[in-house]
Amino acid sequence: LLFIVGTLSCTLFLAVNGLYSASDDVIELTPTNFNKEVIQSESLWLVEFYAPWCGHCQRLTPEWKKAATALKGIVKVGAVDADKHQSLGGQYGVRGFPTIKIFGANKNKAEDYQGGRTSDAIVDAALSALRSLVKERLSGRSGGYSSGKQSRESGGGDKKDVIELTDDSFDKNVINSDDVWMVEFYAPWCGHCKNLEPEWAAAASEVKEQTKGKVKLAAVDATVNQMLASRYGIRGFPTIKIFQKGEDPVDYDGGRTRSDIIARALDLFSDNAPPPELLEIINEDVLKSTCDAHQLCIISVLPHILDTGASGRNSYLDVMLKMAEKYKKKMWGWLWTEAGAQSDLESSLGIGGFGYPAMAAVNARKMKFALLKGSFSEQGINEFLRELSVGRGSTAPVGGGAFPKIHSVEPWDGKDGELPVEDDIDLSDVDLDDWGKDEL
């Protein structure tokens, strides 16, 4: 019996299979085929970015399949497992699931679909977008898909987002920068460099937009800037190197198309992106919105402020922030509350009896949780989260099968706590010596 219970309890955090299969009319999209199927296609596309564990996505699945079948041969309907392919989701700014985007005449400017989640609503939106696309073509405003081959004679600043670097400007811009740099070392006479140029330029613009300038694409003419070429051992052209603050440069050895370059840049961006927000549970909305939007929400219950003071509390919050940074690619939510502030929540997670600080990882879809049994330290929490990330660790159902009532509380002001003010007692008329003798 114990073996069976243990086996069941370990399945909570295991990966869930994708929601679509080859037998559906929904076309499964990945970083490998997305550019060819969607971006280089003349068809209108509706694309759902989903996570297999997301309840809203699971409810949408039959409607999405039904819409795909109805639109077959008219509008392409696809789906991306953005939990598995996070770089592709990141490329299109996906922050929650499901996210639906319409790829029309300008494939580089996808539109967000905000309509209903029924097959009828989806089909109506698709046909409306199709009508707009055809009208644009008829009026000559859009020729539909263009191959993306950028003519060097076309002007218009094709290379406007590629930063040209020299021996004099390199260290100031790159070495001391907090941003990530992808630097191409080229020679003007090199044929491969000329082939790469439009891809590098297009990727530079897309990466600048997608990462808000946090990943930069640059170019160095190695025949002119020979000091740099010598410093980094450039022997062939083009050579692309990746520079990150505090690390030795590494060679980029990926594909030379803009989609390959963009995908790598977005991976670098996610590696260097800020950790998820650490939110205090000050009302029900904070808890539910965070836990509903993420596969797991990590909830810490910290000691009362009178027990730790501000410095003690901040040291616990710092540990959580470090762990949020370490596991940020998991896209988990991070929450905390003070001991006693949400006593019903503590009871439902079996926390109160273990003392404080305490930590629970909650799967809100299954209403199950796992408790930190080790120390509330970087090492203890890391071991706890590492076990969860590979699908191990014992779990239990949330008490009552749902989140309990959450009380609205004032957010912590960052200060030490104050004892409640008591009324002064006037003892001037009391003979304490006599009082003591009477008592004895």
Protein Blocks (a to p, Z undefined) as FASTA:
>chain_A
ZZmmmmmmmmmmgccddfbdfkbmbdcddfklmmmmmmmpcbdcddddddfklmklmmmm
mmmmmmmmmmgokaccddddfklmmmlmmmnopabdcddddddfblmlccddfbdfbfkl
mmmmmmmmmmmmmmmmmnopagbjaehiacfklgnolmlmpccddfklmmmmmmmpcbdc
ddddddfklmklmmmmmmmmmmmmmmmmmnnopaccddddfklmmmlmmmnopabdcddd
dddehiacdddfbdfbfklmmmmmmmmmmmmmccddddddfbfklmmmmmmmpmbdcddd
dddfklnommlmmmmmmmmmmmmmmmmmnopacddddehklmmlmmmnommmnopadddd
ddfklopacddfbdcdfklmmmmmmmmmnopacddddehhiacddddddddehiacdddd
dddddfklpcfklmmmmmZZ
